[in-house]
Amino acid sequence: MLIDLRPERVGLGESMLVWVRARGASAVRLDFLGNTYRLLEEQGIFWGVVGVPLDAEPGTATLTVTPLDAEGA
């Protein structure tokens, strides 16, 4: 799996573009700051825009990317 974040780091009130290439995945789920997102797919690349709320806790946050098969697992 290949993950590309643009920009790599964001601050409060900012957003980032996430690209994921996951062979064999029919969908990709992204978890960030307590929210779950389904990324859009275009020509085998999954992508989405994720933002950091102004009222989020300052500091480091974990972004988790999970490729899903046709059954959603």
Secondary structure as UniProt FT lines:
FT   STRAND          2..6
FT   TURN            12..13
FT   STRAND          15..21
FT   TURN            23..24
FT   STRAND          27..32
FT   TURN            33..34
FT   STRAND          35..38
FT   STRAND          40..42
FT   TURN            43..44
FT   STRAND          45..51
FT   TURN            54..55
FT   STRAND          63..68
FT   TURN            70..71
//
